[in-house]
């Protein structure tokens, strides 16, 4: 297979967690190769995977917003979004605050305070 990337990827085996929706649903994954611009990620199944995901790689201590560029049977190729985009950061903050409020409500209900 011809590699058309401008940035070569390093072959790795990193455990990862993909955030797949605004409600906090996640899927475990394995990062098979990575560069500054993207990665190849393996899942048990790519069924229901959205076009944009959040990817956290604990071993690297980093999180990325990523757009799925190609799909395979259980693997996807992603391009990392520019993290310097302030509108994207603002949207991520709003989503995090919304999740926090929802979790606080659930905790109150579970404790019998709500």
Buried (B, 14 or more C-beta within 10 A) or exposed (E): EEEEEEEEBEEBEBEBBBBBEEEEEBBEBBBBBBBEEBBBBBBEEBEEBEEEBBBBBEEEEEBBBBBBEEEEEBBBBBBBBEEEEEEEEEEBEEBEEEEEEEEEEEEEEEEEEE
